[in-house]
Amino acid sequence: MQVQSYFSSLDNLDGELATLNLGPTHPATHGIFQNVLKMDGERIHSAEPTIGYIHRAFEKLAEHRPYNQVTPITDRLNYCSSPINNMGWHMTVEKLIGCELPKRAQYMRVIIMELSRIADHLVCNAVIGVDTGALTGFTYMFQERERIYEMFEEVCGSRLTTNIGRIGGMERDFTPAFHAKLKDFLKSFPARFEEFNSLLERNRIFMDRCIGAGPIAGERALEYGFTGPNLRAAGVDYDIRVMTPYSSYDDFDFIIPIGTQGDTYDRFMVRQEEIRQSLKIIHQAYDNLPAGNYHADVPDFYLPEKPDVYTKMEALIYHFKVVMGETPVPKGEVYHCVEGGNGELGFYLVSDGGRQPFRLHFRRPCFIYYQAYPEMIKGSMLSDAILTMSSMNVIAGELDA
Amino acid sequence: MQLDNSTLLAAIENRFPGAILSHSEPYGMLTMETTSEVIIDLLRFVKEDPAIQANFLTSLCGMHYPEQDGKEMGVVYHLHSFRNNFRFRVKIFFPIDAPHVPSATTLWPAANWMERQEYDFFGIIFEGHPDLRRILNVDDMDVFPMRKEYRLEDGTRTDKDDRFFGRQGHEGRTFD
């Protein structure tokens, strides 16, 4: 790119460098983070990101909570796709305690996780549209996201910070209303999504704004620890759902879309295609939803049915032990990762046999790849920097933990 | 050649005789303990060796074991070879009085913020880091909050004391 060498010599500077504070609270940054930019006119000479404005010490908090109480913390990482975080955490604990889930529970998880991936990508791509000046698609897609949230509400009672599922399976089976809503969604969503797609994909203005904005090469992206759609847009087909399948992802047939340039347009296109692939996975999982139980038989971790608690001694004991965090947990250390909305979300859990994790480290994808941002926007226009940031799907909750 | 735990361990021990202090395979993942003297050479070797190609630094995190005398602090590296689809973990430990570790930023720029975070949380000094400042907490904070001596909740709370549930807590660890 010609911009890469733009500042190789200071002779190119038009005037004096101006310092510009982009953020911490700026409507265009979609979150609380600050970038101190050195500007030459409208071109960015250098950027210095400052993060941590909503740091809530999740890793410390997790050391003081029983395992089931860590789940609400994970909600608040990438809050655009909380169910993936919740289930990633549940799977980590299940790996530690050696719990195998029934197929039905695994398929139910896949359906929920892919729905949340769609919700996550819809927000991100709709916002890319907004930042290029196209608000209409955003308003359409937020209606669709609303329908996904209504489905989450059917499954767990909440919408954004879902706390969905439990260690050992799902909290309850899919309700009739969920089935109706999911069927309706699968029927009507593709057409509306393709309408949104047709507004942007071949739109001249949109293409001119996105192509070449904030590019990164595949090699460089790997060095910077990129994962998820951002890495795939740079041409590396790394997807944890395929590399190390969890929750029965190996049962489903889907492709991993990749880009070539690693620019904003490729990131947009990769996410668009991933939404279609997620739909394909949901179809396969829903059509083949196995009969059986929606949770594993792990009374030490999974709360018993409430009526049983009132009438059966065993159930009452287990209820007490689960609620009081009085369950023996094996000692050991385990790393588990899932394909989150924006990359590899990893949990490194060290257990000393106590009721709380001895140490829980979150591998937060956007914290790791956001450090490439100054390099990606160097020499570009300010408006392209805004666009690049929204196309990277940086979520402040996950960034700051 | 298919990379597995034993071939990788043999390759590293062959290249760095005596550098692997101990190893285990918790939940199937090879975990090796080495020293901060050889860690960067070891990471460079596994990154660049054509048979291993552990090209991806998945994560880097600090640890604090107050009861391990002389090895209170630690850093755990999670590495991933995309070519072989193989993950493993390397640990180093060092005393809390001299928490110095060579920086991995020379190998991966991704280590930059990871190391800043662990400095921020644990006070681990990464030698050679280009910009070792706090990242998530405020700049004028004077403690390293993830160390075990800092309690989160009110220290007078007794309802969560492990002793009342018939279990001994971690040695040297204070429960709230």
Interface residues (C-beta under 8 A of the other chain):
Chain A: I51 G52 H55 A57 E59 K60 L61 E63 H64 K95 L96 L222 E223 Y224 G225 V236 Y238 M243 T244 M324 E326 P328 G332 E333 V334 Y335 C337 E344 G346 Y348 V350 D352 G353 G354 R355 Q356 F358 R359 H361 R363 F367 I368 Y369 Y370 Q371 A372 D400 A401
Chain B: P26 Y27 M29 T31 N55 F56 L57 T58 S59 C61 M63 H64 V76 H78 F82 N85 R87 R89 W108 P109 A110 N112 W113 M114 Q117 F121 R134 I135 L136 N137 V138 P145 M146 Y150 L152 E153 D162 F165 R167 G169 H170 R173 F175 D176
